[in-house]
C-alpha cells in the first residue's frame, strides 16, 4: 500500500465531500477509491468514516487523523514540488491572495506583464475580502490594504492608500451634503462591516498631524469593498472610499470628495508572506517585480489635496436652490 497516496486520497475525500468527486478527479472508479480507504483503515486499525448511501461522515478517530495529517501531507507535497522545479527557477506555481478590488485593478494587469516575461511560472490568484490562513492554504504571497501587519509575518508596504469621504451627484441633489464632520451624523452613511469581527469600521480623517476617528450611523452596510463603492455611486449615502476604487469615479465626477484637506493615508497596500528562511526563486522574482511596478504605478491613483479640492468644486453646480 502506498501510504502517502492513501492518506492524500483520504484528505481529498474530507475536503471534497464524497468518494465520487475524488474518483472523477483522478479518473478512476469510486470503488477503487473506497478500496484504498478500506486498506488504509485496516492498516491503521481504526474506522475513518461512517458510510451510508447518501454521505460519508468522519468518525472521531477520522477527525483526529485528518487534523494531524493534513499539514504534514501538505508540507511533503510542497517539498516534492519544490524539488522537482528547483532546476528551473523560472518555473512553478505561485499562490496569491488579494481582495477582489486589488486583484482586478492592480494585480491582474501586472500578472499579465509578469507572465510575458516568465511564461512557465503559473499564478493562482484567490480573491476574497476576508483573509486566508497562509499556512493552511499554502499561500506564498498576500496583498492586503491594512493599517498594521501582524508581527509574525514579513510585510512590505508598497504604497499609501487614501481613504476619501465621497458622495454622488444623485445624493447631493436629493439630500445635500455634510459641510463638516459633525454634519455627517445628519446624513445617510454607507459603511463596511468586517465579517470576522462583526464590527463596522469607523471612519478616520487626518487633520494636519491629528487623527480623527468617527463612528457613523449606518444606512447601508456591506462586507464587500466594491459593493460599498457601488452603493455610494447609486446615491444610497455618503461613504469613505479608498482611492484605488474611487479613482476613475472621482476623475469623471461620478463621485465628489467632501473633505480634501482631511484625507487619511494611514492605511497601506502591503505585500505579505510568512517568515521563511528560503523563498523559491520564482517567488522572489515575483516579489521584486510587483514591488517595483506597484510602487511606481500607484502614483497614478494618488490625489493631491489640490486635485481633490478641484473635484469638490463640482458640488456647486449640483446643489438645488432650496438647500
Helices and strands as residue ranges (DSSP letters): H 3-16, H 19-26, H 30-44, E 49-51, E 56-58, H 60-85, E 92-98, H 100-102, I 103-107, H 108-117, E 121-127, E 141-146, E 153-167, H 169-175, G 182-186, E 189-192, E 203-207, E 210-214, E 218-222, H 225-233, E 238-242, H 243-252, E 256-257, G 260-262, E 264-274, H 281-297, G 298-301, H 305-312, G 313-317
